[in-house]
């Protein structure tokens, strides 16, 4: 019998986890970080979405043989320690490409057409009090012919680019900031910032990409440009963005991620006075199709590990 523990089952509550071998599954809705070592006691396999597993947690549980990450990102796992201790770590990648790319595209078209503003006009008294059949407000624009600058050319960034091209948008892939030369198919970051009507970010968060878009980058952007971020909150300086929206320098923002999650009420992007901004609660990845893909891949990873042929292995 194989003992398996899911440290944050609440992130995948609807999944029916069944494996090709006898097992006992212990679920924790959300295991506190200071209780992870105890939760791992007697467990051969640990499943985690976002709960951290540290070197100390691993050292306290020599029976632990596998960490199955129920997500793509694995920065919450001490992979160096896992490698040293012979613990297999596998993640799930590519399961939400369409869902996240569509969410970013939805935000882009909604913001270009000023959906938040015009939805408010319909809900409030502006329309009912109008002498005309329509109510004008801030100008809005076609996507056709506009330029979108994309930071990140992985699966999601590439899918987003295909959607944009289908709307006859001009797509520019940005080279890394500070690069001395451009790879084929890329444009230097400064040019992208200066030319793009929309900037869409599809990058991992690390020491090189933290505040990828900061005060300086926003100053280089077109007046009225829009920023989309469905990757990680720390990629954009939120305070700088809020100020740029208030000043009119930027025309809108669509964020599915914030620098701290769950966010504090004082997060700059949740301020009630900001207009033409859409913030969703880190849900872009979670379409029904993506959830099925994630569940299937997680099960496949664990089944493969048990027969000695691990797949999607990080270490």
Buried (B, 14 or more C-beta within 10 A) or exposed (E): EBBBBBBBBEBBEEBEBEBEEEBEBEBBEEBEEEEBBEBBEEBBBBBBBBBBBBEEBBEBBEEBBBBBBBBBBBEBBBBEBBEEBEBBBBBBBBBBBBBBBBBBBBBBBBBBBBBBBBEBBEEEEBBEEEEEEEEEEEEBBEBEEBBBBBBBBBBBBBBBBEBBEEBEBBBBBBBBBEEEEBEEEBBBBBBBBEBBBBBBBBBBBEEEBBBBBBBEBBEBBBEBBBBBBBBBBBBBBBBBBBBBBBEEBBBBBBBBBBBEEEBEEEBBBBEEEBBBBBBBEBEBBBBEEBBEBBBEBBBBBBBBBBEEEBEBBBB
